[in-house]
Amino acid sequence: MFVNEALALDFDRCDVDFPVQHFCFRLDDAGFDRLIGRLGERGIAYRSTPHGPVDRSSNTQQHSGRIVYWSEPDGHDWEALTQRYARQA
């Protein structure tokens, strides 16, 4: 759901209960570069697709920006991107 230029709420539908949460943040290019650097410094595995293999890469093929994903040991998923992909209603 598009709220405004600074906030979009996206809801996923699932047929089963699950406790895993997905958190997403939009950053400018400099912030994104710093994030990638911090993930690398801390040895946190990251990937270019939501459920794909760890490739230590960001996705630049969609949404005219960069997207990166990583997971916490407890199963929660994180996403950072430089361009929002929610569309205004």
CYANA upper distance limits for C-alpha pairs under 8 A (distance plus 0.5 A):
  1 MET  CA      8 ALA  CA      6.04
  1 MET  CA      9 LEU  CA      5.41
  1 MET  CA     10 ASP  CA      6.21
  1 MET  CA     11 PHE  CA      8.46
  1 MET  CA     86 ALA  CA      7.70
  1 MET  CA     88 GLN  CA      8.44
  1 MET  CA     89 ALA  CA      8.22
  2 PHE  CA      7 LEU  CA      7.32
  2 PHE  CA      8 ALA  CA      5.02
  2 PHE  CA      9 LEU  CA      6.98
  2 PHE  CA     86 ALA  CA      6.85
  2 PHE  CA     87 ARG  CA      6.98
  2 PHE  CA     88 GLN  CA      5.87
  2 PHE  CA     89 ALA  CA      6.99
  3 VAL  CA      7 LEU  CA      5.94
  3 VAL  CA      8 ALA  CA      5.73
  3 VAL  CA      9 LEU  CA      7.70
  4 ASN  CA      8 ALA  CA      7.25
  8 ALA  CA     86 ALA  CA      7.05
 10 ASP  CA     86 ALA  CA      8.31
 20 VAL  CA     75 GLY  CA      6.43
 20 VAL  CA     76 HIS  CA      5.59
 20 VAL  CA     77 ASP  CA      7.94
 21 GLN  CA     75 GLY  CA      8.41
 21 GLN  CA     76 HIS  CA      5.57
 21 GLN  CA     77 ASP  CA      6.80
 22 HIS  CA     76 HIS  CA      6.51
 22 HIS  CA     77 ASP  CA      5.21
 22 HIS  CA     78 TRP  CA      6.21
 22 HIS  CA     79 GLU  CA      8.03
 23 PHE  CA     76 HIS  CA      8.40
 23 PHE  CA     77 ASP  CA      6.83
 23 PHE  CA     78 TRP  CA      5.35
 23 PHE  CA     79 GLU  CA      6.64
 24 CYS  CA     78 TRP  CA      6.26
 24 CYS  CA     79 GLU  CA      4.97
 24 CYS  CA     80 ALA  CA      6.00
 24 CYS  CA     81 LEU  CA      8.14
 25 PHE  CA     79 GLU  CA      6.87
 25 PHE  CA     80 ALA  CA      5.31
 25 PHE  CA     81 LEU  CA      6.91
 26 ARG  CA     80 ALA  CA      6.16
 26 ARG  CA     81 LEU  CA      5.35
 26 ARG  CA     82 THR  CA      5.91
 26 ARG  CA     83 GLN  CA      7.33
 26 ARG  CA     84 ARG  CA      7.41
 27 LEU  CA     31 GLY  CA      5.99
 27 LEU  CA     32 PHE  CA      6.17
 27 LEU  CA     80 ALA  CA      7.42
 27 LEU  CA     81 LEU  CA      6.59
 27 LEU  CA     82 THR  CA      5.61
 27 LEU  CA     83 GLN  CA      8.49
 28 ASP  CA     32 PHE  CA      6.63
 28 ASP  CA     82 THR  CA      6.03
 29 ASP  CA     33 ASP  CA      6.71
 29 ASP  CA     82 THR  CA      6.80
 30 ALA  CA     34 ARG  CA      6.80
 31 GLY  CA     35 LEU  CA      6.65
 32 PHE  CA     36 ILE  CA      6.77
 32 PHE  CA     80 ALA  CA      7.94
 32 PHE  CA     81 LEU  CA      7.86
 32 PHE  CA     82 THR  CA      7.51
 33 ASP  CA     37 GLY  CA      6.74
 34 ARG  CA     38 ARG  CA      6.69
 35 LEU  CA     39 LEU  CA      6.65
 36 ILE  CA     40 GLY  CA      6.72
 37 GLY  CA     41 GLU  CA      6.61
 38 ARG  CA     42 ARG  CA      6.60
 39 LEU  CA     43 GLY  CA      6.63
 39 LEU  CA     44 ILE  CA      5.54
 39 LEU  CA     45 ALA  CA      7.79
 39 LEU  CA     46 TYR  CA      7.96
 40 GLY  CA     44 ILE  CA      6.61
 40 GLY  CA     45 ALA  CA      8.16
 44 ILE  CA     70 TRP  CA      8.04
 45 ALA  CA     54 VAL  CA      6.64
 45 ALA  CA     56 ARG  CA      7.11
 45 ALA  CA     70 TRP  CA      6.89
 45 ALA  CA     71 SER  CA      8.33
 46 TYR  CA     54 VAL  CA      6.09
 46 TYR  CA     55 ASP  CA      7.24
 46 TYR  CA     56 ARG  CA      5.60
 46 TYR  CA     57 SER  CA      7.52
 46 TYR  CA     68 VAL  CA      7.31
 46 TYR  CA     69 TYR  CA      6.12
 46 TYR  CA     70 TRP  CA      5.07
 46 TYR  CA     71 SER  CA      8.10
 47 ARG  CA     52 GLY  CA      7.37
 47 ARG  CA     53 PRO  CA      6.99
 47 ARG  CA     54 VAL  CA      5.19
 47 ARG  CA     55 ASP  CA      5.56
 47 ARG  CA     56 ARG  CA      5.69
 47 ARG  CA     57 SER  CA      6.00
 47 ARG  CA     58 SER  CA      6.91
 47 ARG  CA     68 VAL  CA      6.41
 47 ARG  CA     69 TYR  CA      5.78
 47 ARG  CA     70 TRP  CA      6.81
 48 SER  CA     52 GLY  CA      7.87
 48 SER  CA     54 VAL  CA      8.26
 48 SER  CA     55 ASP  CA      7.32
 48 SER  CA     56 ARG  CA      7.78
 48 SER  CA     57 SER  CA      5.80
 48 SER  CA     58 SER  CA      4.92
 48 SER  CA     59 ASN  CA      5.11
 48 SER  CA     67 ILE  CA      7.10
 48 SER  CA     68 VAL  CA      5.63
 48 SER  CA     69 TYR  CA      6.67
 49 THR  CA     53 PRO  CA      8.26
 49 THR  CA     58 SER  CA      8.50
 49 THR  CA     59 ASN  CA      7.37
 49 THR  CA     68 VAL  CA      7.61
 49 THR  CA     69 TYR  CA      7.04
 50 PRO  CA     69 TYR  CA      6.44
 57 SER  CA     68 VAL  CA      7.69
 58 SER  CA     66 ARG  CA      6.54
 58 SER  CA     67 ILE  CA      5.92
 58 SER  CA     68 VAL  CA      5.28
 58 SER  CA     69 TYR  CA      8.42
 59 ASN  CA     66 ARG  CA      5.90
 59 ASN  CA     67 ILE  CA      5.51
 59 ASN  CA     68 VAL  CA      6.83
 60 THR  CA     64 SER  CA      7.48
 60 THR  CA     65 GLY  CA      6.26
 60 THR  CA     66 ARG  CA      5.23
 60 THR  CA     67 ILE  CA      7.25
 61 GLN  CA     65 GLY  CA      8.26
 61 GLN  CA     66 ARG  CA      8.37
 62 GLN  CA     66 ARG  CA      8.18
 63 HIS  CA     83 GLN  CA      7.02
 63 HIS  CA     84 ARG  CA      7.88
 63 HIS  CA     85 TYR  CA      6.53
 64 SER  CA     83 GLN  CA      7.17
 65 GLY  CA     81 LEU  CA      7.51
 65 GLY  CA     82 THR  CA      5.84
 65 GLY  CA     83 GLN  CA      5.65
 66 ARG  CA     81 LEU  CA      5.99
 66 ARG  CA     82 THR  CA      5.98
 66 ARG  CA     83 GLN  CA      7.63
 67 ILE  CA     79 GLU  CA      7.49
 67 ILE  CA     80 ALA  CA      6.17
 67 ILE  CA     81 LEU  CA      4.79
 67 ILE  CA     82 THR  CA      7.25
 68 VAL  CA     79 GLU  CA      6.19
 68 VAL  CA     80 ALA  CA      5.95
 68 VAL  CA     81 LEU  CA      7.04
 69 TYR  CA     77 ASP  CA      7.67
 69 TYR  CA     78 TRP  CA      6.07
 69 TYR  CA     79 GLU  CA      4.99
 69 TYR  CA     80 ALA  CA      7.11
 70 TRP  CA     77 ASP  CA      6.47
 70 TRP  CA     78 TRP  CA      5.83
 70 TRP  CA     79 GLU  CA      7.18
 71 SER  CA     75 GLY  CA      6.55
 71 SER  CA     76 HIS  CA      6.19
 71 SER  CA     77 ASP  CA      4.94
 71 SER  CA     78 TRP  CA      6.47
 72 GLU  CA     76 HIS  CA      5.79
 72 GLU  CA     77 ASP  CA      6.87
 72 GLU  CA     78 TRP  CA      8.34
